[in-house]
Amino acid sequence: MRDIMGMMGKVKEMQAKMEKMQADIAALEIEGTSGGGLVTVRLNGKGEMLGLRVDPSLFKEEEVEILEDLIVAAHKDAKSRAESIAAEKTKELTAGLPIPPGMKFPF
């Protein structure tokens, strides 16, 4: 019975750490760029877009498709960076736990 109580305490502790980590990740601001810095997208840790910067040289009617592609690419870059940061923080938190490889947590 003592082992079960100890395990329950560790589960609650881990849950609290996970909640804090999720809040920390959500508060992050990550930038992604494309076109050699012509387009920059800023996301929070949840992947929500916070900002967009576009170099004025791209504001030409004939450049619209290029601009659209660069915005999408910058967003993908920022999202990939956010996912990498979240994965690293999760790895640090769960070090030593018997978690199957590739298992993702819900965030």
ABEGO torsion letter per residue (X at the ends): XAAAAAAAAAAAAAAAAAAAAAAAAAABBBBBBBGGGABBBBBBAAGBBABBBBBAAABBAAAAAAAAAAAAAAAAAAAAAAAAAAAAAAAAAABGBBBBBGBBBBX
